[in-house]
Amino acid sequence: MSRSRLVPLTLAALLLFGAAVPPAHAVNKDLIQLQAQVQQLQDALARLQQSNDESMGVLKSLVQQTADAVNKMTVTVNALQLRMQNQETSAGQSAQQLSGQVQSLNDSLDELKARMDRMQKALNDIQSAQQTTNAALGNLPQATGTTAAPAATAPAGSSAQPAPGTPLSALTGGQNQQALPVPPPVAGPSAGDLYRAAYGDYMAGKYTLATSEFQELIKAYPDDNLSGNGYFYIGEMDLRSNKPSAAIHDYDHVLEHYPDNSKIPAAHLHKGDALIATRQTEAGIREFRSLIQRFPNSPEADQARAKLSTISRR
């Protein structure tokens, strides 16, 4: 190949190579733009990460504050619940103490009533004996002139009293003589005496002896109101001895046969306790409600309301 022909071919190859390879300054410009875009993207990612970190920090702070508030609220609620429970317990204890005091007062009142009844009966007996004596004295014969003569001739200063050992028939002439009333024989212990003995043994914790004494009272004086107290305290001892079924029957005796007894409210209340102890919860609730309806202002009604509130929260 000639030299003159080689030169044009070389020039053509250079032109083609120059057209295929971009200029160096164009490559650098694109690279710079790409680097700038990458840097912008990195900056944006950094700002986004920072923003996310700040948001997470704020969120964590809010969560912690909320948790602290919930914990404080929980502590406050627990304290309130404990205070309410303590108040309910204190109120229940106060109500039970008041109920016990009222029961003791009722017992004293019942005993006083029984004593007054006995005193009235004794007074009536005395009045009856006095009337009988007056009637007997009224039937005695009056003194006549013949019988009065010796007394008129008696020496001055002598006594008009009959001689010792003179029979009554000699004084009355033996006419229409009636025997004076003889006091009735002394009976057994009264209802009040039996009740006081049984109640004393009950308070001393001698339940077996007290039960037998209350039963003796009930047998001797079944219609006396103190016998209603006897059934009530037998029920109390049965309930404390873990015999709720027997206690229910004892309280029923008080409720059914002694409607005017002062133990009626307490019998309702403790019968409800016995029913719940035998898992008759609905019957116990009805008994509490019956108590509240019949005696709404009694201490026992307050205790029944507290028990109903406790049952409703279970």
ABEGO torsion letter per residue (X at the ends): XBAAAAAAAAAAAAAAAAAABBBAAAAAAAAAAAAAAAAAAAAAAAAAAAAAAAAAAAAAAAAAAAAAAAAAAAAAAAAAAAAAAAAAAAAAAAAAAAAAAAAAAAAAAAAAAAAAAAAAAAAAAAAAAAAAAAAAAAABBBBBAAAAAAAAABBBGBBABBBBGBBAAAAAGGBGBBBBBBBBBBBBBBAAAAAAAAAAAAAAGBAAAAAAAAAAAAAABAABAAAAAAAAAAAAAAAAAGBAAAAAAAAAAAAAABAABAAAAAAAAAAAAAAAAAGBAAAAAAAAAAAAAABAABAAAAAAAAAAAAAAAX
